[in-house]
Amino acid sequence: MANILTQNDIQHVDYKDVDLLKQFINPHGRMVSRKRGGLTAKQQRAVEAAVKRARFMGLLPYVQK
């Protein structure tokens, strides 16, 4: 089963692509695990760094209620 990054041929995960990053965040605002997201270890690290940057820049919330 291919994940969303390989299906759409995304080589670089950009922190400004909020719609893509929201797919890897659960309703509480936490990161989805690698197993549930279906990502490779390298892709998970890239998504994690992009989510952290987006949170710092104010594009994504740290916590959702």
PESULRA-V721196 format. One line per field, one symbol per residue. ss: DSSP state (@ for helix, = for strand, . for the rest). psi: psi as a letter, one per 30 degrees, with the letter a starting at -180 (. if undefined). burial: 1 if it has 24 or more other ideal C-beta (glycine too) atoms within 12 Angstrom, else 0. Layout:
ss = ???
psi = ???
burial = ???
This chain:
ss = ...@@@@..........@@@@@..=.....=..@@@@...@@@@@@@@@@@@@@@@@........
psi = kklfeeeghjekjkffieeeeffgklffglkkleeefglleeeeeeeeeeeeeeeefgfklekk.
burial = 00101000000010001001101110000011000010100011011101100110000100000
